[in-house]
Amino acid sequence: MKVKYTPYTQLAEAWMQPGPFAKFTRTCVLWQIVKFAAYNLKIIKVVAKGH
């Protein structure tokens, strides 16, 4: 039986590796700013309904 990875490396215990889109969303500052703004708008909407 052939081992597909080297033991005691970072990949040895990894179950899943993030895909290209997940890597992009985690590292792109512009995407994070857009998501931050969207969450803030949701919060403002909820607060505005309550007052």
mmCIF entry with sequence, helices, sheets and N, C-alpha, C, O atoms, coordinates in Angstrom:
data_MODEL
# 
_entry.id   MODEL 
# 
_entity.id                         1 
_entity.type                       polymer 
_entity.pdbx_number_of_molecules   1 
# 
_entity_poly.entity_id                      1 
_entity_poly.type                           'polypeptide(L)' 
_entity_poly.nstd_linkage                   no 
_entity_poly.nstd_monomer                   no 
_entity_poly.pdbx_seq_one_letter_code       MKVKYTPYTQLAEAWMQPGPFAKFTRTCVLWQIVKFAAYNLKIIKVVAKGH 
_entity_poly.pdbx_seq_one_letter_code_can   MKVKYTPYTQLAEAWMQPGPFAKFTRTCVLWQIVKFAAYNLKIIKVVAKGH 
_entity_poly.pdbx_strand_id                 A 
# 
loop_
_entity_poly_seq.entity_id 
_entity_poly_seq.num 
_entity_poly_seq.mon_id 
_entity_poly_seq.hetero 
1 1  MET n 
1 2  LYS n 
1 3  VAL n 
1 4  LYS n 
1 5  TYR n 
1 6  THR n 
1 7  PRO n 
1 8  TYR n 
1 9  THR n 
1 10 GLN n 
1 11 LEU n 
1 12 ALA n 
1 13 GLU n 
1 14 ALA n 
1 15 TRP n 
1 16 MET n 
1 17 GLN n 
1 18 PRO n 
1 19 GLY n 
1 20 PRO n 
1 21 PHE n 
1 22 ALA n 
1 23 LYS n 
1 24 PHE n 
1 25 THR n 
1 26 ARG n 
1 27 THR n 
1 28 CYS n 
1 29 VAL n 
1 30 LEU n 
1 31 TRP n 
1 32 GLN n 
1 33 ILE n 
1 34 VAL n 
1 35 LYS n 
1 36 PHE n 
1 37 ALA n 
1 38 ALA n 
1 39 TYR n 
1 40 ASN n 
1 41 LEU n 
1 42 LYS n 
1 43 ILE n 
1 44 ILE n 
1 45 LYS n 
1 46 VAL n 
1 47 VAL n 
1 48 ALA n 
1 49 LYS n 
1 50 GLY n 
1 51 HIS n 
# 
_struct_asym.id          A 
_struct_asym.entity_id   1 
# 
loop_
_struct_conf.conf_type_id 
_struct_conf.id 
_struct_conf.pdbx_PDB_helix_id 
_struct_conf.beg_label_comp_id 
_struct_conf.beg_label_asym_id 
_struct_conf.beg_label_seq_id 
_struct_conf.pdbx_beg_PDB_ins_code 
_struct_conf.end_label_comp_id 
_struct_conf.end_label_asym_id 
_struct_conf.end_label_seq_id 
_struct_conf.pdbx_end_PDB_ins_code 
_struct_conf.beg_auth_comp_id 
_struct_conf.beg_auth_asym_id 
_struct_conf.beg_auth_seq_id 
_struct_conf.end_auth_comp_id 
_struct_conf.end_auth_asym_id 
_struct_conf.end_auth_seq_id 
_struct_conf.pdbx_PDB_helix_class 
_struct_conf.details 
_struct_conf.pdbx_PDB_helix_length 
HELX_P HELX_P1 AA1 GLN A 10 ? GLU A 13 ? GLN A 10 GLU A 13 5 ? 4  
HELX_P HELX_P2 AA2 PRO A 20 ? THR A 27 ? PRO A 20 THR A 27 1 ? 8  
HELX_P HELX_P3 AA3 VAL A 29 ? GLY A 50 ? VAL A 29 GLY A 50 1 ? 22 
# 
_struct_conf_type.id          HELX_P 
_struct_conf_type.criteria    ? 
_struct_conf_type.reference   ? 
# 
loop_
_atom_site.group_PDB 
_atom_site.id 
_atom_site.type_symbol 
_atom_site.label_atom_id 
_atom_site.label_alt_id 
_atom_site.label_comp_id 
_atom_site.label_asym_id 
_atom_site.label_entity_id 
_atom_site.label_seq_id 
_atom_site.pdbx_PDB_ins_code 
_atom_site.Cartn_x 
_atom_site.Cartn_y 
_atom_site.Cartn_z 
_atom_site.occupancy 
_atom_site.B_iso_or_equiv 
_atom_site.pdbx_formal_charge 
_atom_site.auth_seq_id 
_atom_site.auth_comp_id 
_atom_site.auth_asym_id 
_atom_site.auth_atom_id 
_atom_site.pdbx_PDB_model_num 
ATOM 1   N N  . MET A 1 1  ? 0.839   -1.182 0.000  1.00 0.00 ? 1  MET A N  1 
ATOM 2   C CA . MET A 1 1  ? 0.000   0.000  0.000  1.00 0.00 ? 1  MET A CA 1 
ATOM 3   C C  . MET A 1 1  ? 0.883   1.243  0.000  1.00 0.00 ? 1  MET A C  1 
ATOM 4   O O  . MET A 1 1  ? 1.820   1.355  0.790  1.00 0.00 ? 1  MET A O  1 
ATOM 5   N N  . LYS A 1 2  ? 0.575   2.159  -0.883 1.00 0.00 ? 2  LYS A N  1 
ATOM 6   C CA . LYS A 1 2  ? 1.379   3.358  -1.042 1.00 0.00 ? 2  LYS A CA 1 
ATOM 7   C C  . LYS A 1 2  ? 0.774   4.507  -0.231 1.00 0.00 ? 2  LYS A C  1 
ATOM 8   O O  . LYS A 1 2  ? -0.426  4.768  -0.321 1.00 0.00 ? 2  LYS A O  1 
ATOM 9   N N  . VAL A 1 3  ? 1.603   5.191  0.558  1.00 0.00 ? 3  VAL A N  1 
ATOM 10  C CA . VAL A 1 3  ? 1.146   6.329  1.341  1.00 0.00 ? 3  VAL A CA 1 
ATOM 11  C C  . VAL A 1 3  ? 1.122   7.550  0.438  1.00 0.00 ? 3  VAL A C  1 
ATOM 12  O O  . VAL A 1 3  ? 2.104   7.837  -0.246 1.00 0.00 ? 3  VAL A O  1 
ATOM 13  N N  . LYS A 1 4  ? -0.012  8.283  0.431  1.00 0.00 ? 4  LYS A N  1 
ATOM 14  C CA . LYS A 1 4  ? -0.164  9.421  -0.461 1.00 0.00 ? 4  LYS A CA 1 
ATOM 15  C C  . LYS A 1 4  ? 0.365   10.719 0.142  1.00 0.00 ? 4  LYS A C  1 
ATOM 16  O O  . LYS A 1 4  ? 0.420   11.734 -0.553 1.00 0.00 ? 4  LYS A O  1 
ATOM 17  N N  . TYR A 1 5  ? 0.754   10.713 1.407  1.00 0.00 ? 5  TYR A N  1 
ATOM 18  C CA . TYR A 1 5  ? 1.265   11.910 2.050  1.00 0.00 ? 5  TYR A CA 1 
ATOM 19  C C  . TYR A 1 5  ? 2.409   11.523 2.975  1.00 0.00 ? 5  TYR A C  1 
ATOM 20  O O  . TYR A 1 5  ? 2.568   10.361 3.349  1.00 0.00 ? 5  TYR A O  1 
ATOM 21  N N  . THR A 1 6  ? 3.183   12.507 3.326  1.00 0.00 ? 6  THR A N  1 
ATOM 22  C CA . THR A 1 6  ? 4.280   12.279 4.249  1.00 0.00 ? 6  THR A CA 1 
ATOM 23  C C  . THR A 1 6  ? 3.767   12.458 5.672  1.00 0.00 ? 6  THR A C  1 
ATOM 24  O O  . THR A 1 6  ? 3.179   13.491 5.989  1.00 0.00 ? 6  THR A O  1 
ATOM 25  N N  . PRO A 1 7  ? 3.981   11.466 6.536  1.00 0.00 ? 7  PRO A N  1 
ATOM 26  C CA . PRO A 1 7  ? 3.506   11.590 7.915  1.00 0.00 ? 7  PRO A CA 1 
ATOM 27  C C  . PRO A 1 7  ? 4.159   12.767 8.632  1.00 0.00 ? 7  PRO A C  1 
ATOM 28  O O  . PRO A 1 7  ? 5.286   13.148 8.318  1.00 0.00 ? 7  PRO A O  1 
ATOM 29  N N  . TYR A 1 8  ? 3.443   13.338 9.595  1.00 0.00 ? 8  TYR A N  1 
ATOM 30  C CA . TYR A 1 8  ? 3.913   14.447 10.421 1.00 0.00 ? 8  TYR A CA 1 
ATOM 31  C C  . TYR A 1 8  ? 4.125   15.731 9.624  1.00 0.00 ? 8  TYR A C  1 
ATOM 32  O O  . TYR A 1 8  ? 4.954   16.562 9.995  1.00 0.00 ? 8  TYR A O  1 
ATOM 33  N N  . THR A 1 9  ? 3.398   15.894 8.558  1.00 0.00 ? 9  THR A N  1 
ATOM 34  C CA . THR A 1 9  ? 3.412   17.158 7.835  1.00 0.00 ? 9  THR A CA 1 
ATOM 35  C C  . THR A 1 9  ? 2.078   17.848 8.060  1.00 0.00 ? 9  THR A C  1 
ATOM 36  O O  . THR A 1 9  ? 1.167   17.277 8.659  1.00 0.00 ? 9  THR A O  1 
ATOM 37  N N  . GLN A 1 10 ? 1.970   19.067 7.584  1.00 0.00 ? 10 GLN A N  1 
ATOM 38  C CA . GLN A 1 10 ? 0.742   19.820 7.780  1.00 0.00 ? 10 GLN A CA 1 
ATOM 39  C C  . GLN A 1 10 ? -0.437  19.150 7.073  1.00 0.00 ? 10 GLN A C  1 
ATOM 40  O O  . GLN A 1 10 ? -1.561  19.209 7.573  1.00 0.00 ? 10 GLN A O  1 
ATOM 41  N N  . LEU A 1 11 ? -0.208  18.523 5.938  1.00 0.00 ? 11 LEU A N  1 
ATOM 42  C CA . LEU A 1 11 ? -1.281  17.887 5.189  1.00 0.00 ? 11 LEU A CA 1 
ATOM 43  C C  . LEU A 1 11 ? -1.675  16.519 5.734  1.00 0.00 ? 11 LEU A C  1 
ATOM 44  O O  . LEU A 1 11 ? -2.718  15.980 5.363  1.00 0.00 ? 11 LEU A O  1 
ATOM 45  N N  . ALA A 1 12 ? -0.851  15.959 6.608  1.00 0.00 ? 12 ALA A N  1 
ATOM 46  C CA . ALA A 1 12 ? -1.119  14.621 7.097  1.00 0.00 ? 12 ALA A CA 1 
ATOM 47  C C  . ALA A 1 12 ? -2.422  14.545 7.892  1.00 0.00 ? 12 ALA A C  1 
ATOM 48  O O  . ALA A 1 12 ? -3.113  13.528 7.847  1.00 0.00 ? 12 ALA A O  1 
ATOM 49  N N  . GLU A 1 13 ? -2.764  15.611 8.620  1.00 0.00 ? 13 GLU A N  1 
ATOM 50  C CA . GLU A 1 13 ? -3.958  15.577 9.456  1.00 0.00 ? 13 GLU A CA 1 
ATOM 51  C C  . GLU A 1 13 ? -5.096  16.419 8.895  1.00 0.00 ? 13 GLU A C  1 
ATOM 52  O O  . GLU A 1 13 ? -6.135  16.553 9.541  1.00 0.00 ? 13 GLU A O  1 
ATOM 53  N N  . ALA A 1 14 ? -4.926  16.976 7.731  1.00 0.00 ? 14 ALA A N  1 
ATOM 54  C CA . ALA A 1 14 ? -5.966  17.835 7.159  1.00 0.00 ? 14 ALA A CA 1 
ATOM 55  C C  . ALA A 1 14 ? -7.041  16.976 6.506  1.00 0.00 ? 14 ALA A C  1 
ATOM 56  O O  . ALA A 1 14 ? -6.737  16.083 5.715  1.00 0.00 ? 14 ALA A O  1 
ATOM 57  N N  . TRP A 1 15 ? -8.289  17.249 6.838  1.00 0.00 ? 15 TRP A N  1 
ATOM 58  C CA . TRP A 1 15 ? -9.390  16.508 6.238  1.00 0.00 ? 15 TRP A CA 1 
ATOM 59  C C  . TRP A 1 15 ? -9.823  17.160 4.943  1.00 0.00 ? 15 TRP A C  1 
ATOM 60  O O  . TRP A 1 15 ? -10.044 16.484 3.939  1.00 0.00 ? 15 TRP A O  1 
ATOM 61  N N  . MET A 1 16 ? -9.944  18.478 4.971  1.00 0.00 ? 16 MET A N  1 
ATOM 62  C CA . MET A 1 16 ? -10.374 19.188 3.782  1.00 0.00 ? 16 MET A CA 1 
ATOM 63  C C  . MET A 1 16 ? -9.467  20.386 3.545  1.00 0.00 ? 16 MET A C  1 
ATOM 64  O O  . MET A 1 16 ? -9.012  21.027 4.492  1.00 0.00 ? 16 MET A O  1 
ATOM 65  N N  . GLN A 1 17 ? -9.212  20.676 2.309  1.00 0.00 ? 17 GLN A N  1 
ATOM 66  C CA . GLN A 1 17 ? -8.469  21.871 1.948  1.00 0.00 ? 17 GLN A CA 1 
ATOM 67  C C  . GLN A 1 17 ? -9.454  22.847 1.309  1.00 0.00 ? 17 GLN A C  1 
ATOM 68  O O  . GLN A 1 17 ? -10.302 22.434 0.519  1.00 0.00 ? 17 GLN A O  1 
ATOM 69  N N  . PRO A 1 18 ? -9.352  24.143 1.641  1.00 0.00 ? 18 PRO A N  1 
ATOM 70  C CA . PRO A 1 18 ? -10.280 25.102 1.046  1.00 0.00 ? 18 PRO A CA 1 
ATOM 71  C C  . PRO A 1 18 ? -10.040 25.241 -0.451 1.00 0.00 ? 18 PRO A C  1 
ATOM 72  O O  . PRO A 1 18 ? -8.906  25.166 -0.924 1.00 0.00 ? 18 PRO A O  1 
ATOM 73  N N  . GLY A 1 19 ? -11.116 25.443 -1.179 1.00 0.00 ? 19 GLY A N  1 
ATOM 74  C CA . GLY A 1 19 ? -11.025 25.622 -2.617 1.00 0.00 ? 19 GLY A CA 1 
ATOM 75  C C  . GLY A 1 19 ? -10.568 27.025 -2.971 1.00 0.00 ? 19 GLY A C  1 
ATOM 76  O O  . GLY A 1 19 ? -10.349 27.851 -2.085 1.00 0.00 ? 19 GLY A O  1 
ATOM 77  N N  . PRO A 1 20 ? -10.424 27.297 -4.255 1.00 0.00 ? 20 PRO A N  1 
ATOM 78  C CA . PRO A 1 20 ? -9.941  28.606 -4.682 1.00 0.00 ? 20 PRO A CA 1 
ATOM 79  C C  . PRO A 1 20 ? -10.865 29.758 -4.268 1.00 0.00 ? 20 PRO A C  1 
ATOM 80  O O  . PRO A 1 20 ? -10.386 30.827 -3.889 1.00 0.00 ? 20 PRO A O  1 
ATOM 81  N N  . PHE A 1 21 ? -12.180 29.550 -4.338 1.00 0.00 ? 21 PHE A N  1 
ATOM 82  C CA . PHE A 1 21 ? -13.100 30.622 -3.957 1.00 0.00 ? 21 PHE A CA 1 
ATOM 83  C C  . PHE A 1 21 ? -13.024 30.904 -2.460 1.00 0.00 ? 21 PHE A C  1 
ATOM 84  O O  . PHE A 1 21 ? -13.059 32.062 -2.045 1.00 0.00 ? 21 PHE A O  1 
ATOM 85  N N  . ALA A 1 22 ? -12.921 29.860 -1.653 1.00 0.00 ? 22 ALA A N  1 
ATOM 86  C CA . ALA A 1 22 ? -12.812 30.052 -0.209 1.00 0.00 ? 22 ALA A CA 1 
ATOM 87  C C  . ALA A 1 22 ? -11.514 30.783 0.137  1.00 0.00 ? 22 ALA A C  1 
ATOM 88  O O  . ALA A 1 22 ? -11.510 31.659 1.002  1.00 0.00 ? 22 ALA A O  1 
ATOM 89  N N  . LYS A 1 23 ? -10.432 30.437 -0.518 1.00 0.00 ? 23 LYS A N  1 
ATOM 90  C CA . LYS A 1 23 ? -9.165  31.134 -0.283 1.00 0.00 ? 23 LYS A CA 1 
ATOM 91  C C  . LYS A 1 23 ? -9.284  32.603 -0.674 1.00 0.00 ? 23 LYS A C  1 
ATOM 92  O O  . LYS A 1 23 ? -8.763  33.480 0.016  1.00 0.00 ? 23 LYS A O  1 
ATOM 93  N N  . PHE A 1 24 ? -9.975  32.870 -1.789 1.00 0.00 ? 24 PHE A N  1 
ATOM 94  C CA . PHE A 1 24 ? -10.166 34.248 -2.236 1.00 0.00 ? 24 PHE A CA 1 
ATOM 95  C C  . PHE A 1 24 ? -10.963 35.044 -1.218 1.00 0.00 ? 24 PHE A C  1 
ATOM 96  O O  . PHE A 1 24 ? -10.587 36.165 -0.873 1.00 0.00 ? 24 PHE A O  1 
ATOM 97  N N  . THR A 1 25 ? -12.079 34.468 -0.726 1.00 0.00 ? 25 THR A N  1 
ATOM 98  C CA . THR A 1 25 ? -12.930 35.205 0.205  1.00 0.00 ? 25 THR A CA 1 
ATOM 99  C C  . THR A 1 25 ? -12.240 35.441 1.543  1.00 0.00 ? 25 THR A C  1 
ATOM 100 O O  . THR A 1 25 ? -12.551 36.417 2.226  1.00 0.00 ? 25 THR A O  1 
ATOM 101 N N  . ARG A 1 26 ? -11.323 34.584 1.929  1.00 0.00 ? 26 ARG A N  1 
ATOM 102 C CA . ARG A 1 26 ? -10.625 34.746 3.202  1.00 0.00 ? 26 ARG A CA 1 
ATOM 103 C C  . ARG A 1 26 ? -9.480  35.744 3.124  1.00 0.00 ? 26 ARG A C  1 
ATOM 104 O O  . ARG A 1 26 ? -9.088  36.306 4.147  1.00 0.00 ? 26 ARG A O  1 
ATOM 105 N N  . THR A 1 27 ? -8.940  35.975 1.942  1.00 0.00 ? 27 THR A N  1 
ATOM 106 C CA . THR A 1 27 ? -7.765  36.820 1.825  1.00 0.00 ? 27 THR A CA 1 
ATOM 107 C C  . THR A 1 27 ? -8.012  38.154 1.132  1.00 0.00 ? 27 THR A C  1 
ATOM 108 O O  . THR A 1 27 ? -7.170  39.047 1.228  1.00 0.00 ? 27 THR A O  1 
ATOM 109 N N  . CYS A 1 28 ? -9.127  38.322 0.442  1.00 0.00 ? 28 CYS A N  1 
ATOM 110 C CA . CYS A 1 28 ? -9.396  39.543 -0.313 1.00 0.00 ? 28 CYS A CA 1 
ATOM 111 C C  . CYS A 1 28 ? -9.985  40.610 0.620  1.00 0.00 ? 28 CYS A C  1 
ATOM 112 O O  . CYS A 1 28 ? -11.080 40.438 1.155  1.00 0.00 ? 28 CYS A O  1 
ATOM 113 N N  . VAL A 1 29 ? -9.256  41.702 0.807  1.00 0.00 ? 29 VAL A N  1 
ATOM 114 C CA . VAL A 1 29 ? -9.698  42.762 1.703  1.00 0.00 ? 29 VAL A CA 1 
ATOM 115 C C  . VAL A 1 29 ? -10.959 43.430 1.164  1.00 0.00 ? 29 VAL A C  1 
ATOM 116 O O  . VAL A 1 29 ? -11.857 43.761 1.939  1.00 0.00 ? 29 VAL A O  1 
ATOM 117 N N  . LEU A 1 30 ? -11.041 43.632 -0.134 1.00 0.00 ? 30 LEU A N  1 
ATOM 118 C CA . LEU A 1 30 ? -12.218 44.262 -0.727 1.00 0.00 ? 30 LEU A CA 1 
ATOM 119 C C  . LEU A 1 30 ? -13.478 43.432 -0.446 1.00 0.00 ? 30 LEU A C  1 
ATOM 120 O O  . LEU A 1 30 ? -14.522 43.989 -0.105 1.00 0.00 ? 30 LEU A O  1 
ATOM 121 N N  . TRP A 1 31 ? -13.384 42.115 -0.587 1.00 0.00 ? 31 TRP A N  1 
ATOM 122 C CA . TRP A 1 31 ? -14.522 41.231 -0.305 1.00 0.00 ? 31 TRP A CA 1 
ATOM 123 C C  . TRP A 1 31 ? -14.928 41.344 1.166  1.00 0.00 ? 31 TRP A C  1 
ATOM 124 O O  . TRP A 1 31 ? -16.119 41.360 1.474  1.00 0.00 ? 31 TRP A O  1 
ATOM 125 N N  . GLN A 1 32 ? -13.963 41.423 2.065  1.00 0.00 ? 32 GLN A N  1 
ATOM 126 C CA . GLN A 1 32 ? -14.268 41.527 3.490  1.00 0.00 ? 32 GLN A CA 1 
ATOM 127 C C  . GLN A 1 32 ? -14.951 42.850 3.813  1.00 0.00 ? 32 GLN A C  1 
ATOM 128 O O  . GLN A 1 32 ? -15.825 42.894 4.679  1.00 0.00 ? 32 GLN A O  1 
ATOM 129 N N  . ILE A 1 33 ? -14.571 43.925 3.135  1.00 0.00 ? 33 ILE A N  1 
ATOM 130 C CA . ILE A 1 33 ? -15.218 45.217 3.337  1.00 0.00 ? 33 ILE A CA 1 
ATOM 131 C C  . ILE A 1 33 ? -16.669 45.157 2.875  1.00 0.00 ? 33 ILE A C  1 
ATOM 132 O O  . ILE A 1 33 ? -17.557 45.680 3.547  1.00 0.00 ? 33 ILE A O  1 
ATOM 133 N N  . VAL A 1 34 ? -16.912 44.523 1.733  1.00 0.00 ? 34 VAL A N  1 
ATOM 134 C CA . VAL A 1 34 ? -18.276 44.388 1.219  1.00 0.00 ? 34 VAL A CA 1 
ATOM 135 C C  . VAL A 1 34 ? -19.132 43.574 2.194  1.00 0.00 ? 34 VAL A C  1 
ATOM 136 O O  . VAL A 1 34 ? -20.261 43.964 2.491  1.00 0.00 ? 34 VAL A O  1 
ATOM 137 N N  . LYS A 1 35 ? -18.621 42.473 2.684  1.00 0.00 ? 35 LYS A N  1 
ATOM 138 C CA . LYS A 1 35 ? -19.376 41.649 3.632  1.00 0.00 ? 35 LYS A CA 1 
ATOM 139 C C  . LYS A 1 35 ? -19.634 42.396 4.942  1.00 0.00 ? 35 LYS A C  1 
ATOM 140 O O  . LYS A 1 35 ? -20.714 42.282 5.521  1.00 0.00 ? 35 LYS A O  1 
ATOM 141 N N  . PHE A 1 36 ? -18.646 43.159 5.406  1.00 0.00 ? 36 PHE A N  1 
ATOM 142 C CA . PHE A 1 36 ? -18.794 43.940 6.624  1.00 0.00 ? 36 PHE A CA 1 
ATOM 143 C C  . PHE A 1 36 ? -19.914 44.965 6.456  1.00 0.00 ? 36 PHE A C  1 
ATOM 144 O O  . PHE A 1 36 ? -20.743 45.137 7.350  1.00 0.00 ? 36 PHE A O  1 
ATOM 145 N N  . ALA A 1 37 ? -19.937 45.639 5.319  1.00 0.00 ? 37 ALA A N  1 
ATOM 146 C CA . ALA A 1 37 ? -20.979 46.624 5.043  1.00 0.00 ? 37 ALA A CA 1 
ATOM 147 C C  . ALA A 1 37 ? -22.356 45.958 4.978  1.00 0.00 ? 37 ALA A C  1 
ATOM 148 O O  . ALA A 1 37 ? -23.334 46.506 5.486  1.00 0.00 ? 37 ALA A O  1 
ATOM 149 N N  . ALA A 1 38 ? -22.436 44.787 4.359  1.00 0.00 ? 38 ALA A N  1 
ATOM 150 C CA . ALA A 1 38 ? -23.712 44.077 4.255  1.00 0.00 ? 38 ALA A CA 1 
ATOM 151 C C  . ALA A 1 38 ? -24.225 43.689 5.641  1.00 0.00 ? 38 ALA A C  1 
ATOM 152 O O  . ALA A 1 38 ? -25.415 43.833 5.919  1.00 0.00 ? 38 ALA A O  1 
ATOM 153 N N  . TYR A 1 39 ? -23.349 43.204 6.503  1.00 0.00 ? 39 TYR A N  1 
ATOM 154 C CA . TYR A 1 39 ? -23.774 42.837 7.857  1.00 0.00 ? 39 TYR A CA 1 
ATOM 155 C C  . TYR A 1 39 ? -24.219 44.075 8.633  1.00 0.00 ? 39 TYR A C  1 
ATOM 156 O O  . TYR A 1 39 ? -25.197 44.019 9.379  1.00 0.00 ? 39 TYR A O  1 
ATOM 157 N N  . ASN A 1 40 ? -23.519 45.173 8.466  1.00 0.00 ? 40 ASN A N  1 
ATOM 158 C CA . ASN A 1 40 ? -23.905 46.409 9.155  1.00 0.00 ? 40 ASN A CA 1 
ATOM 159 C C  . ASN A 1 40 ? -25.272 46.884 8.692  1.00 0.00 ? 40 ASN A C  1 
ATOM 160 O O  . ASN A 1 40 ? -26.075 47.340 9.506  1.00 0.00 ? 40 ASN A O  1 
ATOM 161 N N  . LEU A 1 41 ? -25.553 46.784 7.389  1.00 0.00 ? 41 LEU A N  1 
ATOM 162 C CA . LEU A 1 41 ? -26.872 47.186 6.894  1.00 0.00 ? 41 LEU A CA 1 
ATOM 163 C C  . LEU A 1 41 ? -27.980 46.312 7.470  1.00 0.00 ? 41 LEU A C  1 
ATOM 164 O O  . LEU A 1 41 ? -29.067 46.803 7.776  1.00 0.00 ? 41 LEU A O  1 
ATOM 165 N N  . LYS A 1 42 ? -27.705 45.014 7.617  1.00 0.00 ? 42 LYS A N  1 
ATOM 166 C CA . LYS A 1 42 ? -28.694 44.120 8.223  1.00 0.00 ? 42 LYS A CA 1 
ATOM 167 C C  . LYS A 1 42 ? -28.983 44.526 9.669  1.00 0.00 ? 42 LYS A C  1 
ATOM 168 O O  . LYS A 1 42 ? -30.135 44.546 10.100 1.00 0.00 ? 42 LYS A O  1 
ATOM 169 N N  . ILE A 1 43 ? -27.931 44.845 10.403 1.00 0.00 ? 43 ILE A N  1 
ATOM 170 C CA . ILE A 1 43 ? -28.093 45.236 11.801 1.00 0.00 ? 43 ILE A CA 1 
ATOM 171 C C  . ILE A 1 43 ? -28.876 46.548 11.895 1.00 0.00 ? 43 ILE A C  1 
ATOM 172 O O  . ILE A 1 43 ? -29.769 46.683 12.732 1.00 0.00 ? 43 ILE A O  1 
ATOM 173 N N  . ILE A 1 44 ? -28.542 47.499 11.046 1.00 0.00 ? 44 ILE A N  1 
ATOM 174 C CA . ILE A 1 44 ? -29.247 48.790 11.056 1.00 0.00 ? 44 ILE A CA 1 
ATOM 175 C C  . ILE A 1 44 ? -30.722 48.582 10.739 1.00 0.00 ? 44 ILE A C  1 
ATOM 176 O O  . ILE A 1 44 ? -31.585 49.226 11.336 1.00 0.00 ? 44 ILE A O  1 
ATOM 177 N N  . LYS A 1 45 ? -31.010 47.691 9.809  1.00 0.00 ? 45 LYS A N  1 
ATOM 178 C CA . LYS A 1 45 ? -32.399 47.410 9.436  1.00 0.00 ? 45 LYS A CA 1 
ATOM 179 C C  . LYS A 1 45 ? -33.188 46.828 10.623 1.00 0.00 ? 45 LYS A C  1 
ATOM 180 O O  . LYS A 1 45 ? -34.330 47.218 10.866 1.00 0.00 ? 45 LYS A O  1 
ATOM 181 N N  . VAL A 1 46 ? -32.585 45.917 11.337 1.00 0.00 ? 46 VAL A N  1 
ATOM 182 C CA . VAL A 1 46 ? -33.245 45.296 12.493 1.00 0.00 ? 46 VAL A CA 1 
ATOM 183 C C  . VAL A 1 46 ? -33.458 46.330 13.592 1.00 0.00 ? 46 VAL A C  1 
ATOM 184 O O  . VAL A 1 46 ? -34.528 46.380 14.199 1.00 0.00 ? 46 VAL A O  1 
ATOM 185 N N  . VAL A 1 47 ? -32.450 47.151 13.848 1.00 0.00 ? 47 VAL A N  1 
ATOM 186 C CA . VAL A 1 47 ? -32.563 48.162 14.909 1.00 0.00 ? 47 VAL A CA 1 
ATOM 187 C C  . VAL A 1 47 ? -33.610 49.200 14.522 1.00 0.00 ? 47 VAL A C  1 
ATOM 188 O O  . VAL A 1 47 ? -34.382 49.641 15.373 1.00 0.00 ? 47 VAL A O  1 
ATOM 189 N N  . ALA A 1 48 ? -33.649 49.598 13.251 1.00 0.00 ? 48 ALA A N  1 
ATOM 190 C CA . ALA A 1 48 ? -34.615 50.601 12.797 1.00 0.00 ? 48 ALA A CA 1 
ATOM 191 C C  . ALA A 1 48 ? -36.052 50.086 12.934 1.00 0.00 ? 48 ALA A C  1 
ATOM 192 O O  . ALA A 1 48 ? -36.954 50.866 13.238 1.00 0.00 ? 48 ALA A O  1 
ATOM 193 N N  . LYS A 1 49 ? -36.274 48.815 12.720 1.00 0.00 ? 49 LYS A N  1 
ATOM 194 C CA . LYS A 1 49 ? -37.623 48.247 12.862 1.00 0.00 ? 49 LYS A CA 1 
ATOM 195 C C  . LYS A 1 49 ? -38.073 48.260 14.315 1.00 0.00 ? 49 LYS A C  1 
ATOM 196 O O  . LYS A 1 49 ? -39.258 48.415 14.610 1.00 0.00 ? 49 LYS A O  1 
ATOM 197 N N  . GLY A 1 50 ? -37.114 48.096 15.216 1.00 0.00 ? 50 GLY A N  1 
ATOM 198 C CA . GLY A 1 50 ? -37.456 48.009 16.642 1.00 0.00 ? 50 GLY A CA 1 
ATOM 199 C C  . GLY A 1 50 ? -37.704 49.356 17.289 1.00 0.00 ? 50 GLY A C  1 
ATOM 200 O O  . GLY A 1 50 ? -38.297 49.419 18.366 1.00 0.00 ? 50 GLY A O  1 
ATOM 201 N N  . HIS A 1 51 ? -37.270 50.425 16.666 1.00 0.00 ? 51 HIS A N  1 
ATOM 202 C CA . HIS A 1 51 ? -37.418 51.751 17.299 1.00 0.00 ? 51 HIS A CA 1 
ATOM 203 C C  . HIS A 1 51 ? -38.365 52.614 16.551 1.00 0.00 ? 51 HIS A C  1 
ATOM 204 O O  . HIS A 1 51 ? -38.603 53.756 16.945 1.00 0.00 ? 51 HIS A O  1 
# 
